[in-house]
Amino acid sequence: MIYLLLSILASTLIFVIFTLLGKYKINTLQAIVVNYFTAFITGVLSSTETISFKKVINEDWIYGAIFLGFLFISIFNVMALTAQRNGLSVASVASKMSVVIPIVFGIYAYNESLTIIKTIGILLALFAVYLTSVKAKTGKVSLKNLWLPILLFFGSGTIDTTIKYIETSYVSNNGIPIFSATIFAIAGIIGIVILSAKAITGKIKFDYRSIFGGIILGIVNYYSIYMLLKALQVDSFESSSIFTINNVAIVMLSTILGLLFFKEKLSLKNWFGIAIAIFSIVLVTLA
């Protein structure tokens, strides 16, 4: 349970850091690239195993790590486009509702239990995510850009599902640090290519503050993945329960922090969503 709690705290802190980056107008893309390499270094330093490039590329999970590296940075860009074209609320709901994908995968692929109480808890969790994410004023969804939130939904769900599958099938207990680090390294390399292309065309200017923001973000980002992987290895919890509790708690805690520290306004729907979120977490945990 401690791993799950730490994963929730770290993941929520990521949203807080992104909010602060925007508030102080720090270049987010540059901070994200620095974040990936910081997360990679953190993973290398956290590993108790001897690390070599030859050993990494011969690991059974290397192709999965490459796939996840591309997904990490690709889905982030999709999220940004969705927020810009369809509105922040649409992007938030699409990414968080994707929790249903790893839940269904865990139930069918690993024969995880599906009791009436657990089913009610999962359905209430999805409803809670929607209510908590919806703001008082939401933008209209453009039909021609409807493919963006759909792609974000399936992309976010694919990331969680792939992480679960690779962790279960190929990653050892001692291999989590280097597996996580490899994902971030690949995402960072892709980010460097993107930044280089923008620099060549003169579309980007270096922001030294992004280094400091990226380092903090990278450390937190690494441990959000690391703690989630450790939580998934605990036998007393099924992955469907872990993903439900993790995603709902992140939405709930992020909403509360936004209210307390960033003076965000909550509607009656938001408060109702928080209440349902708490109830759904209790149901899934008891189940």
Order of alpha helices (4+ residues) and beta strands (2+ residues): alpha-alpha-alpha-alpha-alpha-alpha-alpha-alpha-alpha-alpha-alpha-alpha
